[in-house]
Amino acid sequence: MINSHSTHSKQTTKKISTKTPLAIACAILPLLAAPSWAASESAAVEEVIVTAAKREQRLQDYAGALSVVNNFQGVKNIGDIAAQVPGLNIVDAGPRNPTGLIIRGLRMDEIDSGDLSGDGSLVASYVDNIPLQGYFVPPSFSLKDLQQIEVVRGPQGTLYGNASVGGLIRYVTAKPDLEKYSVRASGELSQTKHSDDLSYDTDLVVNTPLIDNTLGLRLLLGKTDNAGFIDNPYLLSGAQEDINDDQTKQARVSLLWQASDNFSLNSSYHYQKINVGDRQAANESFTGDDYTASSRYLQPMEGELQLASIDATYDMGFATLTASVNRYDYAHNERADQTDLYIGFDPDVEYYNLYEDLSAYNASTIDVVKDSAELRLVSDSDQPLRWLVGGFYSRDDLDVYMGDYTPGFGEFLGAELPGDLEYLATQTETLDEYSAYGEIAYDLTPQWEVSAGTRYFNYDDKLEVCTTAFPSDGTPSCERGDDKTNDTLGKIGTRYKFTEQLNVYAQLAEGYRRGGANLTPPDVTTNRFYAPDKATSVELGLRSEWFNQQLQFNAAVFSTEWEDIQVSTTAEDDGRSITANAGEARSQGVELEVFAQLPGGFSLRSNYTIIDAELTETVEAIDAFDGDRLPGSPRTQFSVALDYLQAIGSVEWDGSLSFQRMGEVYTALNESYFNYQQLDSYNTANAQVGVTLRNWRLGAFVNNIANTRGITGGRADDFYGDQGQFEYVTRPRTVGLSVSYEY
C-alpha cells in the first residue's frame, strides 16, 4: 500500500538481550508429574474435534500447538480470544482501525496510529475455507454464531501458505442442523464508565431443516451498538461527547445439502457493516484528562464486508475430495485529522502556516476483492498411512484513493485547489497466487507417527500508484511495479503416543509472507521488488489428560528463526521509499495451558507465555541492532479463569471470574524510531453470572472490574506535535445485563 512518511533517524545505542526462556523450559518438567489430588466424580473435560490439519481429528491428537475456544459467553472480539490463548497477542487500536495479530512475538512494524494499515500479514486468518487478507485494512470478523475458533501457533506454510509465519486463526462457523428446528434470541444492555449513553447488543439465530436429513438452513441476524466514552472539545465543528461510538450489523445465511451419504454441498453468505465515530484514543498529556481527545476533525470509519463460499465434499471411500470457491469483498472509508502534520511541514512559517486558520484532513477509500479456489483430496484417517494433496489459487484486486484536503487554503493562496484537495494518491494492484501442497503421515508403530509436508507457491504482483500535488495542472505522476516469485517450503514432524491421554511431539516447520513489487520509475533497474520473508521453527510439545480426563495439561517449547525480514526503508541510489529484505530475528519461548474440572461444578482454565523475540543481526541502514526486542508483544503474558456451572433443582447457575496480566510492550525496535515508547504492563479482570430456567437465561457481567486504563498503542508527538499525539486506551469498566431465549 502507499507508504506514509518514514519516521526514524535518531541516535541510538545497541542493546543486547540476555534473556533465554528456553533455559527455563525445564521448569515445566515437575508439572508433568501426576497431580497429588485424587480423582473426583467431576465430569471429564469435553473432547474437542478440530479441522486445522484439513481433516477431522481429536484436539489431543493434533501434533502441534493448537488452542480451541468454543465457549463464547462474554466473548465480544479477538482481544477476548487472545486472553484465552498462550502466545497470541493483538495490537488493539479500537474498532476503527485494523487489529494487529501477533503470534509468538513475530512483528517488525512499529505500533503507531494504524491508519490504513494491515494486521501485520504474519498470521493467516480463515473463516471456514475462506482465506481473509491482512494487508489492506482488514476488518475484525464478527464472533457471533461460531462453532469454535482454532488458533495454531507456529508456521503453517505447507497447509495454509502466505502469511502463516506466526501461525493461523481459523473461525469455524456453526453449520445448519438437518434434524431439528431451533431458535436463539439474545439481548444485552450495558453502561460504560465515562459514557453518557447505553450500549446494546442483540442477535437472532434460526436453524430449520427444509428437508429432513437432506437440506437445512441457518440464519444469523445481529446488531451491536457500543456507546463512546471519549470526549473532544477541540473540534472545529464544536465540542462533542462520546465520539468513539461504533455500530455493527451482521447477517449470515448458510445452506447445507446432504445429497447422499457420500456427497454434501454447503454454501454461505456473510454480510457485515461497521460504522465508527472516531478513534478509541485520548491525548492526556495535552488535555489533562484520561478520556479526552484533541483532534480538530471527527475521524469516522465505515466498512462493509461480504464473504461468500461454496464447499462441495465427496467421500470416495479411500479419501474425501473437497472443492471450495470463495469470495472476500471489503470496502473501507475513513477520515483522519492531518492538521498537525501540515503545521509541522512548515516550521519556518513560509507556506502553510501563513494561513492562520489552517486545517487539514485525509479522506481515504479502499476496496479489496479476493477470489480464491481450493481443491484437496484427503485420505481416510483410520489407516497407518495418511495423506493429503491440494491445489490453491487466489486473486487479490485492490483500489485505493487517498486525498489530503486543506479547507480554505486555496482561496487564501489565490490558487485553485479542486474541492480543497491538496494531495491525491491512487493505487491499483493485482496479486495472483498459485500453489500446490501435500502432507503425509505414517505410523511406524501403533504409538509412533512420523510426518512430512511441502508446498510450492508462485505469485505475480502488479501495482501502479499515481500521485498529484495541487495547485498544478492536475497531471498525475505514476510509477509501476511488477514481481514474479516462486519457491518451496517444507515441514517434518513426529509424535509418540504413550497412551490415548498422553503424547509428545516434535516438528520442524516453515512459513512465509509473500513479497511484492516496489514502485519503480521506468528507467530504474534496482530495488524493483522485495522477496518473501521466511520463518523456520523447531518445536517440542506435550499434550496430556489426567484423572479420567478431568485435567488437561499442554506445553510447548519453541525456537523460531525469522530471515529476510521485510522492512520499510529508503533506496540508497535514488531516495525512493521501498520495502526491502534486511535482518534476522529469533523468537523463543514456552507456552503452558491448563484445563481442569474441579468438584462442585467449578472448572479452571489458565495459560502462561514467556517469549524472547529479538533481532539477531544488525542492519544499520534502518537503525536496527542485534538484541533489539521486537515490538508489539509482552515478554510475559498470563491469564486464569474460574468457571462455575451447576444445576440446582430445575435451575442452572453459571458464572466466571477471569484475570489477565499483560506485560510491558515496546512500540518500536529502539529509541532511534520516532514512535518508540514503552507501554506499561496492566491487569484486567472480568466477572459474569447467569441463571437458566428452562429456555431462558438471565445474566449480569462486569468487564474491567478495576477500571484499568491500559495503553495499547498510539502516536508520538515528533511529527504531529503536542496536540496531534494520542494514545489508544482500553475500554473502561462496563456493567451490563443480558437475557436470552433458546428453543
Salt bridges, closest charged atoms under 4 A:
GLU47 OE1 - ARG58 NH1 3.38
ASP61 OD1 - ARG58 NH2 3.07
ASP61 OD1 - ARG495 NH1 3.87
ASP115 OD1 - ARG96 NH1 2.90
ASP115 OD2 - ARG279 NH2 2.70
ASP128 OD1 - LYS175 NZ 3.05
ASP145 OD1 - ARG184 NH2 3.68
ASP145 OD2 - ARG218 NE 2.92
GLU150 OE1 - ARG170 NH1 3.80
GLU188 OE1 - LYS76 NZ 3.08
ASP201 OD2 - LYS76 NZ 2.75
ASP201 OD1 - LYS144 NZ 2.61
ASP203 OD2 - LYS144 NZ 3.72
ASP225 OD2 - LYS223 NZ 3.90
ASP290 OD1 - ARG709 NE 3.91
GLU334 OE2 - ARG96 NH2 3.52
GLU334 OE1 - HIS332 NE2 2.80
ASP340 OD2 - ARG296 NH1 2.58
ASP371 OD1 - ARG327 NE 2.62
GLU374 OE2 - LYS54 NZ 2.59
GLU374 OE1 - ARG376 NH1 3.75
ASP396 OD1 - LYS370 NZ 2.96
ASP432 OD1 - ARG395 NE 2.64
GLU439 OE2 - LYS491 NZ 3.81
ASP443 OD2 - ARG386 NH1 2.98
GLU449 OE1 - ARG386 NH2 2.72
GLU449 OE1 - ARG495 NH2 3.74
ASP460 OD2 - LYS462 NZ 2.56
ASP461 OD2 - ARG514 NH1 3.58
GLU464 OE2 - ARG480 NH2 2.60
ASP487 OD2 - LYS534 NZ 2.92
GLU500 OE1 - ARG58 NH2 3.83
GLU500 OE2 - LYS497 NZ 3.30
ASP533 OD2 - ARG513 NH2 2.64
GLU539 OE1 - ARG104 NH1 2.92
GLU561 OE2 - ARG586 NE 2.56
ASP574 OD2 - ARG576 NE 2.66
GLU591 OE2 - ARG104 NE 2.91
GLU591 OE1 - ARG153 NE 2.76
ASP612 OD1 - ARG635 NE 2.94
ASP643 OD2 - ARG605 NE 2.64
ASP654 OD1 - ARG697 NH2 2.80
ASP718 OD2 - LYS10 NZ 2.97
GLU727 OE2 - ARG709 NH2 2.80
